[in-house]
Structures are given as C-alpha cells and as structure tokens.
Amino acid sequence: MIIWLASYPKSGNTWVRLFLDSLLFKQDANVNINDIGIKQFPLRGDFNGLTDKIDDENEFVKNCNLAQTKINLDNEIKFLKTHHALWRNGNYSFTNTENTLGVIHIIRDPRNVITSILNHFNRDDYVHALEFMKNPLQCIGDRERGNSADLMTIISSWGNHYSSWRKFKKNNLLIKYEDLINKPEEEFLKLCNFVEKITSLKFEKNLVLKAIKNCEFDKLNRQEETNGFREGAKNIIGKNNKFFYLGPKNNWKKLLNKEIKCEIEKLFEKEMLEIGYL
C-alpha cells in the first residue's frame, strides 16, 4: 500500500523524500538528487492501460484510484511524493483508504512558502505569488504537454491544501518544515517511528542519523550547483531555476513587506492558528 509524502509545493517534500531514499536505498552511498528511488505521483506511466486521454481532467479524476490500485498489485509498501490536494470530485477522489496506508503530511509557514513560490514558478512579484497561493482552482503542470512524464497537479490554495490532507484520518503524521530545520534528529526519528508503527520496517538509529547528515541542505545545494537537478522548474528563457534555493535562510521577517505579511495572515488565519504559526 501507499504511504504518501504529501505537501503543498516548496514545503520540504523533496528533502523528506531524499532522507527516506537515503535510509531505504542508499545506506552505503551518498544521496544523488538526480537518482531518487521514491517516485512521484501521478506520472503518465501510472495510467497505462487505463485511459489514452489522461490529459483530460475528467479522465484523470476517474482513473486516479484505479492507477493506485494497479501500483498496489504487488502488495508492497511504497512511498510516493505528491503535491495534489486531497480533492473529491463527485464520486471520485484523489485516493482512498483501500489504496493508502498512511500520510506523512509536510507543512511550511506560508510566509516562507511564498518566496520559494516566487522563485520556482516565475511569479513577477509577491503580489502575483500570493495570487497563486490563494487560488482555490490552482493547478501546476501543463495538461497540453502530452510528451511530459508528469501530469497536471491540482493543488488548490495553500489553506485548502492543508485542510484537505488533515481530514484524512488514517495514519496521518503532520511534520512542520520549521521543526525539521530546528530539531532534525527529533523530527526525522519521529517520522521513522511513525513508519515503523504502520509497517514491518525497522530503522537503526545510527542509519537514521547518517541519512539526516547525507541530506543536509548545503550538500544538496552543492550537488545542484555541480550537476543540476532534473526536477527543477525552468524560467521563461528555458534555464532551470534554483530548486534548493534559500532553505533555512528563507526568513519572511527579513523578506516580506508588511502588506504581504498581513494579507497572508488574514487569508490563512484559521489554518495558521491551528498549526501554531500565529
């Protein structure tokens, strides 16, 4: 069954994914940001044999759970990264309890997310980046690019995305990006304990600590500078934007003006209070 690494974009999902990749698949080797054993969902190949019109939104919605059922045919535990909100469309939903064993839900302060959105998605300024974050119909990916491996991803607004995954009651662990930064050993061990409770997997503490060290931001950043990152987004002239951008140095107190800060806090007050950001 599937354990989701679920997050709004630019919230630390790739960091958690690389940690688990190191722990599960690369215990005796260094992390390679361009060779990650934990895949994303959805990918085009997941829908082979189900529909030949997967770029049609209705076809995608109808076949999401069928694709996951196909992925689960071998009855193995799989970690999958997704940025999808946990949407429901009529009788169809992004996932269900038959396909999903659990969720590792990674959340980040929207006042910091916005600077990464500005960079990653080529927004003109913070005003446009906030328009992106508050749009309840926001999608990423280009449904017209039939040769692209990935597919349209329905992320909705930052607040809707958070709330949708919090409603999934089966084995749901919330991890705050800020806690991963400030107390990585405690938080990654908490993540491992969660996985051990819902699977037969067991993790040795020394290997967990090694995986944490392997995935330090500066190491990932240097890899990207040397070799690039295949999953990075391109800017308007076709060059890759920096993926491992500011990391721990992304501090809204130093970057946001008062108007943008206040608007974010007003828009997402309910969710931010619930999480403890306000």
C-alpha positions in Angstrom: 0.0 0.0 0.0 1.0 3.6 -0.4 2.4 6.0 2.2 2.1 9.5 0.8 4.6 12.2 1.2 2.0 15.0 0.8 2.7 18.7 0.7 1.9 22.0 -0.9 4.8 22.9 -3.3 8.0 24.2 -1.8 7.4 22.9 1.7 10.2 20.4 2.2 8.8 17.3 0.4 11.9 16.7 -1.6 14.0 16.9 1.5 11.9 14.3 3.3 11.9 12.2 0.1 15.7 12.3 -0.1 16.0 11.4 3.6 13.9 8.3 3.1 15.7 7.4 -0.2 19.0 7.5 1.7 17.6 5.4 4.6 15.9 2.8 2.4 18.0 2.5 -0.7 21.4 4.2 -0.2 22.7 3.3 3.2 26.2 2.7 1.9 26.3 5.5 -0.6 25.8 9.3 -0.9 22.5 10.7 -1.8 22.1 11.6 -5.5 19.5 14.2 -6.1 19.1 13.0 -9.7 18.5 9.4 -8.8 15.8 9.2 -6.2 14.2 5.8 -5.6 11.0 7.3 -4.2 8.9 8.3 -7.2 6.2 11.0 -7.6 2.5 10.5 -8.3 1.0 11.0 -10.8 3.3 10.0 -13.6 2.0 9.3 -17.1 3.0 5.7 -17.0 0.8 5.1 -13.9 -2.2 5.3 -16.2 -1.0 3.0 -19.0 -3.8 0.6 -19.9 -6.4 2.7 -18.1 -7.0 5.5 -20.5 -5.4 7.1 -23.5 -6.9 10.5 -22.6 -5.1 11.2 -19.3 -4.6 14.9 -20.1 -8.4 15.3 -20.0 -9.2 16.3 -16.5 -12.3 14.1 -16.2 -10.4 11.1 -17.3 -7.7 11.8 -14.8 -10.2 12.2 -12.0 -11.9 9.0 -12.9 -8.7 6.9 -13.1 -6.7 8.2 -10.1 -7.6 5.5 -7.7 -7.5 2.8 -10.4 -3.9 3.8 -11.1 -3.1 3.5 -7.4 -4.8 0.1 -7.3 -2.6 -1.0 -10.1 0.5 0.3 -8.3 -0.5 -1.7 -5.2 -0.9 -5.0 -7.1 2.3 -6.4 -5.7 1.2 -5.7 -2.1 4.4 -3.9 -1.2 4.9 -0.8 0.8 5.5 2.3 -1.4 6.4 5.8 -0.5 5.1 8.3 -3.1 5.5 12.0 -3.3 2.6 14.2 -4.3 1.6 17.8 -4.3 -2.0 17.1 -5.1 -4.6 18.4 -2.7 -6.8 15.6 -1.3 -9.7 16.6 -3.6 -13.1 14.9 -4.2 -15.0 15.3 -7.5 -18.4 13.8 -7.3 -17.9 10.0 -6.8 -14.2 10.3 -7.3 -11.3 11.3 -5.0 -7.6 11.6 -5.2 -7.1 8.5 -3.0 -8.9 6.3 -0.6 -8.2 4.1 2.5 -8.1 1.0 0.3 -5.0 2.3 -1.5 -3.5 4.4 1.2 -1.8 3.0 4.3 -0.8 6.4 5.7 0.2 10.0 5.1 3.4 12.0 6.0 2.0 15.5 5.7 4.7 18.1 5.4 3.7 21.7 6.1 5.6 25.0 6.0 4.8 28.5 7.1 3.1 30.2 4.1 5.0 33.4 4.8 8.1 31.5 3.8 6.5 29.4 1.1 5.7 32.5 -0.8 9.3 33.4 -1.5 10.0 29.9 -2.9 6.8 30.1 -5.0 8.0 33.4 -6.4 11.3 31.8 -7.5 10.2 28.4 -8.5 7.1 29.3 -10.5 8.4 32.5 -12.1 6.0 34.9 -10.5 6.7 38.6 -11.2 6.4 39.7 -7.6 5.0 38.8 -4.2 1.5 40.0 -5.2 1.4 37.6 -8.1 2.9 34.8 -5.9 0.1 35.4 -3.4 -2.5 35.2 -6.2 -1.1 31.8 -7.0 -1.2 30.6 -3.3 -4.8 31.8 -2.7 -6.4 30.4 -5.9 -8.8 27.6 -5.0 -8.5 26.2 -8.6 -4.7 26.4 -8.8 -3.0 23.6 -10.8 0.6 23.1 -11.7 1.9 21.1 -14.7 0.8 21.6 -18.3 -2.0 19.3 -19.4 -1.2 20.1 -23.0 2.3 18.7 -22.9 1.5 15.1 -23.9 5.2 14.2 -24.0 5.8 15.2 -20.4 6.3 12.5 -17.9 4.3 14.3 -15.2 0.7 15.4 -15.3 -1.5 18.2 -14.2 -1.5 18.5 -10.4 -4.5 20.0 -8.6 -3.0 21.9 -5.6 -5.8 24.4 -4.8 -4.9 27.2 -2.4 -2.4 26.8 0.4 -5.2 26.7 3.0 -7.4 24.3 1.1 -4.4 22.0 0.5 -3.5 21.9 4.2 -7.1 21.3 5.3 -7.8 18.6 2.7 -4.9 16.4 4.0 -5.7 17.0 7.6 -9.1 15.4 7.1 -7.6 12.1 6.1 -7.9 10.2 9.4 -6.0 7.0 8.6 -2.4 7.1 10.0 -1.7 10.8 9.4 1.5 12.4 10.6 2.0 16.1 10.4 5.6 17.3 10.1 6.5 21.0 10.1 9.3 22.1 7.9 10.5 24.5 10.6 10.9 21.6 13.1 12.9 19.7 10.5 15.2 22.7 10.4 15.4 23.4 14.1 15.5 19.9 15.5 16.2 17.4 12.6 17.1 14.4 14.7 14.0 14.6 16.8 11.7 15.1 13.8 13.2 12.5 11.5 13.2 10.0 14.3 9.5 10.8 14.9 8.9 10.2 11.2 10.7 6.8 11.4 8.7 5.8 14.5 5.5 6.6 12.6 6.6 4.4 9.7 7.6 1.5 12.0 4.2 1.6 13.7 2.2 1.1 10.5 4.6 -1.2 8.6 7.0 -4.0 9.3 10.0 -1.7 8.5 12.6 -1.1 11.2 15.3 1.6 11.2 18.5 1.6 13.2 19.2 4.9 14.9 22.8 5.2 13.5 21.4 4.8 9.9 18.8 7.4 10.6 21.4 9.9 11.8 23.6 9.0 8.8 20.6 9.7 6.4 20.0 13.1 8.1 23.6 14.0 7.6 23.6 12.9 4.0 20.6 15.2 3.3 21.9 18.4 4.8 20.8 21.4 2.8 24.3 22.6 1.9 25.1 19.2 0.5 22.0 19.1 -1.7 22.7 22.7 -2.8 26.2 21.8 -3.8 25.0 18.9 -5.8 22.6 21.0 -7.7 25.2 23.6 -8.4 27.6 21.0 -9.8 25.2 18.7 -11.7 21.8 20.5 -11.9 18.5 19.0 -10.8 16.3 17.2 -13.2 13.1 18.1 -11.4 13.8 21.8 -11.2 11.4 24.2 -12.9 12.6 26.3 -15.9 12.4 30.0 -16.1 10.9 32.0 -19.0 14.1 31.6 -21.1 14.4 27.9 -20.5 17.0 27.8 -17.8 16.4 25.9 -14.6 15.5 27.9 -11.6 17.4 27.1 -8.4 15.5 24.4 -6.7 17.5 24.2 -3.4 17.1 28.0 -3.2 17.3 29.6 0.3 16.4 26.7 2.6 17.0 27.7 6.2 17.9 31.2 5.1 14.3 31.8 3.8 13.1 34.1 6.6 9.9 36.0 6.0 10.8 38.5 8.7 13.6 39.8 6.5 12.0 39.3 3.1 8.3 40.3 3.2 6.9 43.8 3.4 4.1 44.5 6.0 1.3 44.4 3.4 2.1 41.0 2.0 2.7 39.6 5.5 -0.6 40.9 6.8 -2.5 39.6 3.8 -1.1 36.1 4.2 -2.0 36.1 7.8 -5.5 37.3 7.1 -6.1 34.9 4.3 -4.9 31.8 6.1 -5.5 32.8 9.7 -7.6 29.8 10.6 -5.1 27.3 9.3 -2.0 29.2 10.7 -3.6 29.4 14.2 -4.3 25.6 14.1 -0.8 24.8 13.1 0.8 27.3 15.5 2.2 29.8 13.0 0.2 32.6 14.6 
